[in-house]
Structures are given as structure tokens and as C-alpha cells.
């Protein structure tokens, strides 16, 4: 080292050593930068699929994905109130539109990611066969029981349920018997525990709870197409977030979504 210092000269030696240290530092820092964590706020119905996608993404990139699941309405309000987030996945277009109108998402990143189906579930082993005919008697079938679904005033699954029941001419009779849950998973739990005899949820939710079974499916034309948009939040500068969004819509990502029962996003009219 002394010989090198003498050969290069003091100033040149110090500059060479500094450059070498900087190069090593950048090499060590690069994986850390690539492994930046991603924070996802996602509709409750996407929980199982997002968690598997997050695991696969970490294995591929080293970046961890931390997710929070709730009703789309609650998550959109959290983002509006300044909650930290990189990606938002909504269970309907309305709450993504809500954030876009307030310039709270990166519009260019927005994509219609998935679709789903609306079904009626009952506790496992129940013999109840919900009447979904036009002008049917679902309210009478409930007896003194209640029907669990998301609160139609703000939870997407509840809005779809209301639209379907209105189309079938049953909303007025069923509305007084609603158990208004704050998310689709909360409604699912009420049915799974046997606290209510009937619930309206997404097909994907019914598939992950062994305590329920699908008793009937709503006609596809009885409710608006169920669309899950995703976007990067406006305040996010995280390159790993864009990478995770790309991964979710990639062929590998769509394989995972399909595994959990999601269908391709409906085509725009």
C-alpha cells in the first residue's frame, strides 16, 4: 500500500481509494434500492390472491409487498386523507374515479385489472335455495333472519347486490332485512358463522371460505359488470410499485388471479 501511495502520489492515491470505496458502496446499495418495499391498499375480496402475488414478487425481485385490505370506499378515503400507499386496487370503478377526480392517482398507470361474479351464499350444509326469479320470494325465505352483504351506500359488493335485487324486483322487500357489513369479507364471515342464513358476495370470496357454499348465482345482466381497477397512487415515487403493478397484470400474475376465481376485466362499452 505504501509503495502504491508513493507510485501514484498522495492526492492521486486518495482519489483512487475514494473512487473505489464509492464504487463498492454503489454496488452494495443497488440491491437495496431495487428491493424497496411496496405498500398496497386493496379491496377485501382480493386478499388471498394479492398475498400470493406478493410472495411471488418478493421471490423474483427481493421487494416486499405490505398489503392492507378493506372496503374500497374506506381505502379511498384513507388515501384522500394522506395515508401512505403505493398502489390502490378497487372493487369498482366509482372509488377509483373518486381518487382520479381529485388527482390522487397516476392516471397513466390506471388499468382495469379483473372481473368477478355475484353469488348468493348460505352456511355449509344449508338446504335453503334462494329464489332469484323475477319478483321472487327471497325476503319470505329469510323469515326472521337477515341477508348479509356490503353496505350499499358505500361498499361495492352492496351496490352490486342492490342493483341485482332491484333488477329482479326484490329490493324493496329485502332491504329491511339487510345486515349491512363494512366489507365483503365481513359479510362472508356472518354467513360462515351461521349468524345469518344468506349472504351476497363475490364468487371469489365464496371459494376461499369452507364454511359457506354457493346456493345461486345472479344473472349476469342483473348487475353492472364487476370491474377491479388498479393504479399507482399519485404521491408514490417507488419504482418497485410500478414493477408490482406490471407483475399483477402479466401472464404470470393473471394465472394467480385465475387460480382464485377472478375473471378477465369486462370490456369497456
C-alpha positions as CSV (number, residue, x, y, z in Angstrom):
1,X,0.0,0.0,0.0
2,X,2.9,2.3,0.9
3,X,4.5,1.6,-2.5
4,X,1.3,2.3,-4.3
5,X,0.9,5.6,-2.4
6,X,4.4,6.6,-3.5
7,X,3.9,5.5,-7.1
8,X,0.6,7.4,-7.5
9,X,1.4,10.4,-5.4
10,X,-0.6,11.4,-2.3
11,X,-3.5,13.2,-3.9
12,X,-3.9,10.7,-6.7
13,X,-3.8,7.8,-4.3
14,X,-6.5,9.3,-2.1
15,X,-8.7,10.0,-5.2
16,X,-8.2,6.4,-6.4
17,X,-9.2,4.9,-3.0
18,X,-12.2,7.2,-2.7
19,X,-13.4,6.2,-6.1
20,X,-13.0,2.5,-5.2
21,X,-15.0,3.0,-1.9
22,X,-17.7,4.8,-3.8
23,X,-18.0,2.0,-6.4
24,X,-18.3,-0.6,-3.7
25,X,-20.9,1.5,-1.9
26,X,-23.0,1.8,-5.0
27,X,-22.7,-1.9,-5.7
28,X,-24.0,-2.7,-2.2
29,X,-26.7,0.0,-2.4
30,X,-28.1,-1.1,-5.7
31,X,-29.9,-4.3,-4.4
32,X,-31.4,-2.3,-1.5
33,X,-32.7,0.3,-3.9
34,X,-34.2,-2.5,-6.1
35,X,-35.7,-4.1,-3.0
36,X,-37.7,-1.1,-1.9
37,X,-40.9,-2.2,-0.2
38,X,-44.3,-1.7,-1.8
39,X,-47.5,-0.7,0.1
40,X,-50.7,-1.8,-1.4
41,X,-54.3,-0.8,-0.3
42,X,-56.6,-3.4,-1.9
43,X,-60.3,-4.3,-1.9
44,X,-61.0,-7.0,0.7
45,X,-62.0,-9.6,-1.9
46,X,-58.5,-9.6,-3.4
47,X,-56.8,-10.6,-0.2
48,X,-55.8,-14.2,-0.9
49,X,-54.7,-13.5,-4.4
50,X,-52.7,-10.4,-3.6
51,X,-50.9,-12.2,-0.8
52,X,-49.8,-14.9,-3.1
53,X,-48.8,-12.4,-5.8
54,X,-46.8,-10.5,-3.2
55,X,-44.9,-13.7,-2.2
56,X,-44.0,-14.5,-5.8
57,X,-43.0,-10.9,-6.5
58,X,-40.6,-10.9,-3.5
59,X,-39.1,-14.2,-4.7
60,X,-38.4,-12.6,-8.1
61,X,-37.3,-9.1,-7.1
62,X,-36.4,-9.1,-3.4
63,X,-39.0,-6.3,-2.8
64,X,-41.5,-7.0,0.0
65,X,-45.2,-6.1,-0.5
66,X,-47.2,-4.9,2.5
67,X,-50.9,-5.0,2.0
68,X,-53.9,-3.6,3.8
69,X,-57.4,-4.9,2.9
70,X,-60.8,-3.3,3.5
71,X,-63.8,-1.9,1.6
72,X,-62.7,0.1,-1.4
73,X,-64.6,3.1,0.0
74,X,-62.6,3.0,3.2
75,X,-59.3,2.7,1.4
76,X,-60.0,5.5,-1.0
77,X,-60.9,7.8,1.9
78,X,-57.6,6.8,3.7
79,X,-55.7,7.8,0.6
80,X,-57.6,11.1,0.4
81,X,-56.7,11.7,4.0
82,X,-53.0,11.2,3.3
83,X,-52.4,7.6,4.3
84,X,-49.2,6.3,2.7
85,X,-49.7,4.0,-0.2
86,X,-48.1,3.0,-3.5
87,X,-50.9,1.0,-5.2
88,X,-54.7,1.1,-4.9
89,X,-56.9,-1.8,-6.1
90,X,-60.6,-1.1,-6.0
91,X,-63.6,-3.5,-6.4
92,X,-65.5,-1.0,-8.5
93,X,-64.8,1.9,-10.9
94,X,-66.5,4.5,-8.7
95,X,-63.9,4.7,-6.0
96,X,-61.0,4.8,-8.5
97,X,-62.9,7.6,-10.3
98,X,-63.2,9.3,-7.0
99,X,-59.5,9.4,-6.5
100,X,-58.8,10.3,-10.1
101,X,-61.1,13.2,-10.0
102,X,-59.0,14.5,-7.0
103,X,-55.7,13.9,-8.8
104,X,-54.8,11.3,-6.2
105,X,-53.7,8.5,-8.6
106,X,-51.2,8.4,-11.5
107,X,-53.8,8.3,-14.3
108,X,-51.4,6.8,-16.9
109,X,-50.9,3.8,-14.6
110,X,-54.6,3.0,-14.2
111,X,-55.7,-0.3,-15.6
112,X,-58.9,-2.4,-15.4
113,X,-57.3,-5.5,-13.9
114,X,-60.0,-8.1,-13.2
115,X,-63.6,-9.1,-13.2
116,X,-65.8,-11.1,-10.8
117,X,-69.3,-12.6,-10.4
118,X,-72.1,-12.0,-7.8
119,X,-73.4,-15.0,-6.0
120,X,-75.7,-16.0,-3.1
121,X,-74.1,-18.0,-0.3
122,X,-75.5,-20.0,2.6
123,X,-73.8,-21.7,5.5
124,X,-72.3,-25.1,4.6
125,X,-75.0,-27.8,4.7
126,X,-77.9,-25.4,4.5
127,X,-80.8,-26.6,2.4
128,X,-82.1,-23.1,1.6
129,X,-82.5,-22.5,-2.2
130,X,-82.7,-18.7,-2.7
131,X,-85.4,-17.6,-5.1
132,X,-83.7,-15.2,-7.6
133,X,-86.6,-15.2,-10.0
134,X,-88.2,-12.0,-11.2
135,X,-90.4,-10.9,-8.3
136,X,-89.3,-13.9,-6.3
137,X,-89.7,-14.5,-2.6
138,X,-86.2,-14.2,-1.2
139,X,-87.4,-11.9,1.6
140,X,-90.0,-14.5,2.7
141,X,-87.4,-17.2,2.7
142,X,-85.3,-15.2,5.1
143,X,-88.1,-15.5,7.7
144,X,-86.8,-13.7,10.8
145,X,-83.2,-13.9,9.5
146,X,-81.2,-11.3,7.7
147,X,-79.2,-11.1,4.5
148,X,-75.6,-10.1,4.8
149,X,-73.8,-8.0,2.1
150,X,-71.8,-4.9,2.0
151,X,-73.5,-1.6,2.9
152,X,-75.0,-0.5,-0.4
153,X,-74.3,3.2,0.4
154,X,-70.5,2.7,0.0
155,X,-69.3,-0.9,-0.2
156,X,-69.1,-2.1,-3.9
157,X,-70.5,-5.6,-3.3
158,X,-73.5,-4.0,-1.6
159,X,-74.0,-1.7,-4.6
160,X,-73.9,-4.6,-7.0
161,X,-76.3,-6.6,-4.7
162,X,-78.8,-3.7,-4.6
163,X,-78.6,-3.3,-8.4
164,X,-79.3,-7.0,-8.9
165,X,-82.2,-7.2,-6.4
166,X,-83.7,-4.1,-8.0
167,X,-83.5,-5.6,-11.4
168,X,-85.2,-8.7,-10.1
169,X,-87.9,-6.6,-8.3
170,X,-86.9,-7.8,-4.9
171,X,-85.1,-4.9,-3.4
172,X,-88.0,-3.3,-1.6
173,X,-88.9,-6.5,0.3
174,X,-85.3,-7.4,1.1
175,X,-83.8,-4.0,2.1
176,X,-85.3,-4.0,5.7
177,X,-83.7,-7.4,6.3
178,X,-80.2,-6.4,5.3
179,X,-77.2,-7.0,7.6
180,X,-75.0,-4.2,6.3
181,X,-71.4,-5.2,6.6
182,X,-68.4,-2.9,6.2
183,X,-66.7,-5.2,3.6
184,X,-67.5,-8.2,1.6
185,X,-65.3,-10.4,3.8
186,X,-67.2,-9.2,6.9
187,X,-70.5,-10.2,5.2
188,X,-68.9,-13.6,4.3
189,X,-68.0,-14.2,8.0
190,X,-71.6,-13.6,9.1
191,X,-72.7,-16.4,6.8
192,X,-69.8,-18.7,7.6
193,X,-70.5,-18.5,11.3
194,X,-74.2,-19.1,10.8
195,X,-75.2,-15.7,12.2
196,X,-77.3,-15.1,9.1
197,X,-78.9,-17.6,6.7
198,X,-78.0,-15.9,3.4
199,X,-75.3,-13.6,2.0
200,X,-74.5,-11.9,-1.3
201,X,-70.8,-11.9,-2.0
202,X,-68.4,-12.3,-4.9
203,X,-67.8,-15.8,-6.3
204,X,-64.1,-15.5,-5.3
205,X,-64.9,-14.9,-1.7
206,X,-67.2,-17.9,-1.6
207,X,-64.4,-20.0,-2.9
208,X,-62.0,-19.3,-0.1
209,X,-64.3,-20.0,2.9
210,X,-65.1,-23.6,3.6
211,X,-67.9,-22.6,5.9
212,X,-70.2,-21.5,3.0
213,X,-71.5,-22.8,-0.3
214,X,-72.8,-21.1,-3.3
215,X,-76.6,-21.5,-3.4
216,X,-77.3,-19.4,-6.5
217,X,-75.7,-17.0,-9.0
218,X,-77.3,-13.8,-10.1
219,X,-78.0,-13.4,-13.8
220,X,-75.0,-11.5,-15.3
221,X,-77.3,-8.9,-16.8
222,X,-78.9,-8.1,-13.4
223,X,-76.0,-6.0,-12.2
224,X,-73.3,-3.7,-13.7
225,X,-70.1,-5.5,-14.8
226,X,-67.9,-6.0,-11.8
227,X,-64.5,-4.4,-12.6
228,X,-61.4,-4.1,-10.5
229,X,-59.2,-1.2,-11.5
230,X,-55.7,-0.7,-10.1
231,X,-53.4,2.3,-10.2
232,X,-50.3,3.8,-8.6
233,X,-51.1,6.5,-6.1
234,X,-50.1,10.0,-7.1
235,X,-47.7,10.5,-4.2
236,X,-45.8,7.3,-4.8
237,X,-42.3,7.6,-6.3
238,X,-41.5,4.0,-5.7
239,X,-40.2,2.2,-8.8
240,X,-40.9,-1.2,-7.2
241,X,-44.6,-0.2,-7.1
242,X,-44.7,0.2,-10.9
243,X,-43.0,-3.2,-11.2
244,X,-45.5,-4.9,-8.9
245,X,-48.4,-3.3,-10.9
246,X,-46.8,-4.7,-14.1
247,X,-46.4,-8.1,-12.5
248,X,-50.0,-8.3,-11.4
249,X,-51.2,-7.8,-14.9
250,X,-48.5,-10.0,-16.5
251,X,-49.4,-13.6,-17.7
252,X,-47.8,-15.0,-14.5
253,X,-49.9,-12.6,-12.4
254,X,-53.1,-13.3,-14.3
255,X,-52.5,-17.1,-13.6
256,X,-52.7,-16.3,-9.9
257,X,-55.8,-14.2,-10.2
258,X,-57.5,-17.0,-12.2
259,X,-56.4,-19.6,-9.6
260,X,-58.5,-17.6,-7.1
261,X,-61.6,-17.4,-9.3
262,X,-61.2,-14.0,-10.8
263,X,-62.1,-13.5,-14.5
264,X,-60.7,-11.1,-17.1
265,X,-61.9,-7.5,-16.7
266,X,-65.1,-6.7,-18.6
267,X,-64.6,-5.0,-21.9
268,X,-65.4,-1.3,-21.8
269,X,-68.7,-0.5,-23.6
